Amino acid sequence: MTANLEISRHSTPWGKIGFYATSIVFNLCLIAQLLTVGVAYFNDPTWWNIHVWLVRGYGGLSLILLGWAFLAPFPHKVRSLTVSLPVLLGLQFASIHLQTPLHLEVLHPLIGFTLLYVSSSLVHRGSRSLSPEKFGTDAV
């Protein structure tokens, strides 16, 4: 009986593994989008279409991660990072598509780098939640 309890305590639920894998895919798509905008700006403007296509392709992952973060037992930090992904994507969209006298488009690159930081932090925190005994009690 104690052997079964010991195994279940140290095993990782597939939900957390899936969340972690999805957060990695989101992060890699974000990095690809950042690279394509650089190529589009400095070298070949046709890459702009790929930049736009990427965000339309992976943007929905932020909502999937958001739902997932509240269905599985994740730490508060993981949930708060996950909540900020769709918020930051919404701000990205608004900074480009809303025409205001405030010139919000100047914030677009800053929001993008914040999005990359949050996404990378989520990948890091997600990996910590996979093996809480390695990282202490805050990872649970």
ZIUR-V550819 format. One record per run of one state. SS is the DSSP state (h for helix, s for strand, l for the rest). FROM is the first residue (numbers start at 1). TO is the last residue. If there is no record, write none. Layout:
BEGIN
ss=SS from=FROM to=TO
ss=SS from=FROM to=TO
END
This chain:
BEGIN
ss=l from=1 to=1
ss=h from=2 to=10
ss=l from=11 to=13
ss=h from=14 to=42
ss=l from=43 to=46
ss=h from=47 to=71
ss=l from=72 to=75
ss=h from=76 to=97
ss=l from=98 to=103
ss=h from=104 to=130
ss=l from=131 to=131
ss=h from=132 to=135
ss=l from=136 to=136
ss=h from=137 to=139
ss=l from=140 to=140
END
